[in-house]
Amino acid sequence: MRQAHIQAKTLFDMIVITRQWVAENRDEIKPVPAVATKQLSKYASKFADFRFHITSDNLVNPANKPDAFEKYALEKFKNGVKEVYRIEKSPNNQLVYRYMAPLYINKSCLKCHHYQGYKVGDLRGGISVYVPIDNMITTLRQNQKSTLFLVITAYFLLNFVLIILLRKTVLKPIKILEIGTKAIENKDFSHKIMIDTKDEFSQLAKAFNIMIEKISEHEDDLKTKIKHAVSQYAVALEQLKESNENLKRLANFKSDIIDSLAHEVRTPLTKIISCIEIITTNKDNGKNIDKYLEIIIRNSKILKDLFDKILLLNKLEYSKYELNNQEIDIESLIKYVLSKFKLEIETKNLKVHLNIKEKKYLCDPTLLEILISNLISNAIKYNKDNGEIFIDIFTNDNKLIIKIKDTGIGIDNTEISEVFKRFYRSKSIRKLYSGTGLGLSLVKRILDNLKGGIQIQSEKDKFTEVTVYLPKKNK
């Protein structure tokens, strides 16, 4: 197919070049390009196997009427297709490769076709070429038969040689080894295996004889090795017990998750169901549908964020998280995270101050976004109305520093060391603020994976400042 395609396209290109030469030398050459093409086609039918035909759907000469293939190709050209080809049977039942490409109007064509309303670049028609491929197929089949014969001959010859070699170099030594193993099975340690092939079997025989000597001389050593194997089994058993304990801890983790989050899931889910019932039953005559949809979306996001935290925390604690480091635009990331909390920020009338001096950072984008989202979420959640949030990001001592400070309720100094524990929530905020105690626990697990650190400074009822340290990485 490739050979036929190249041949047909080459013929087409030569015909187009000839036509262009005729068109550009109209003063010296009598026949117009179309007539010249038709004359060349007649000569090709006498002296070569290939054929070509110029045609159009806007005929000047009825003899150039397109056949079915050419009509199909002309329609394709109108849709921007640059060439059409396929295999067909000729009237004399030969297989031929049909190829057709479009002809477009250029300046030299307008000398003959200006009266038809054409302009430069318009589709004029096309030239179809067909090349007989029966000879190609016959040659290919002959080559295939020759190749198949050679392959079969080589296969049987190779098998014959391999059988002889196998008998001499493999089967005979294996038989000798088999006799030796039976002797050992019968406790006959005096039997020697004699193989002198000067290859791996010979080395194996020597090793086998040495092994027999060692077995007969050092039975006590063998018993020691058995004891050692038993001790290894004991170690493996301990490891299995440890794995079992890990599974129990994982089960307890999941149980704690279910117990701790039952209320947190129920509250947003109840709001979603209530709003859906109001909308579907049209209880308020559709007056506040936007408000109910907003409640549904907000609580759905709360549920999604909740379960995302649980899944990520589980992966960070009990699975190996694969880091996917990418260069991150820090300013864009901070602004994206703030946009997610736009409603909460506006509700509390908070002012956010950004001071971002480090623009790019190489890190896992998922972990960094979750880390920053949790810290900003806390700065908003535990802030006072009309409060402020200060976000500073800079580099110091080859580390990326992220500082997030709020003017909120603060944390008692006796509780700062406890806030990173899973499910821990201060007694002073449990009744005032909903939550699961997973946020800072998740932040700590993320920083452990990123080999970073965190510090918290706070003063009750005045402020909380969280500082995150992340190592700078090279690309």
Secondary structure by P-SEA (a helix, b strand, c coil): caaaaaaaaaaaaaaaaaaaaaaaacccccccaaaaaaaaaaaaaccccbbbbbcccccccccccccaaaaaaaaaaaacccbbbbbbbcccbbbbbbbbbbbbbccccccccccccccccccccbbbbbbbcaaaaaaaaaaaaaaaaaaaaaaaaaaaaaaaaaaaccaaaaaaaaaaaaaaaaccccbbbbbccccaaaaaaaaaaaaaaaaaacaaaaaaaaaaaaaaaaaaaaaaaaaaaaaaaaaaaaaaaaaaaaaaaaaaaaaaaaaaaaaaaccccccaaaaaaaaaaaaaaaaaaaaaaaaaaaaaccbbbbbbccccaaaaaaaaaaaaaaaaaaaabbbbbbbcccccccccaaaaaaaaaaaaaaaaaaccccbbbbbbbbbcccbbbbbbbbcccccccccccccccccccccccccccccccaaaaaaaaaaaaaccbbbbbbccccbbbbbbbbbbbcc
